[in-house]
């Protein structure tokens, strides 16, 4: 009996997610700007806290990055994030600028309840940020123009260090 229940247990987190079970996949490069829109019921949630959070690796908790009501904004130290709320249309938008590779992960936008410290997830976003592409142009000794493209790296190779 337990063997038959195992596949159902694996699906349980997806079933509990409800409408946010549809994951919006976004792919960007370093330095670009992510913009996400989240709809909510304006009659019910107009004055409630709207939030943007990054899901922890265990998938059970979410670290709030910015949370806002019509009167107040709570924000972590990261000034790259903003949240604009249009209470008339029932939509709030999140902007995360100057993306970094370590911004990659799963995010939720939702309605936050500070009393129960829970979030009703409106949308799940899977963000993948890849290193920026670097293009170098130069001339060979023969005078031909060449182009080299590669990924940027924060660490210098040993050869590059030796040349400095």
Secondary structure by P-SEA (a helix, b strand, c coil): ccccaaaaaaaaaaaaaccccccbbbbbcccbbbbbbbbcccccccccccbbbbbcccccbbbbccccccccccccccccbbbbbcccccbbbbbbcccccccbbbbbbcccccccccccccbbbbbbbccbbbbbbbbccccbbbbbbbbbbccccaaaaaac
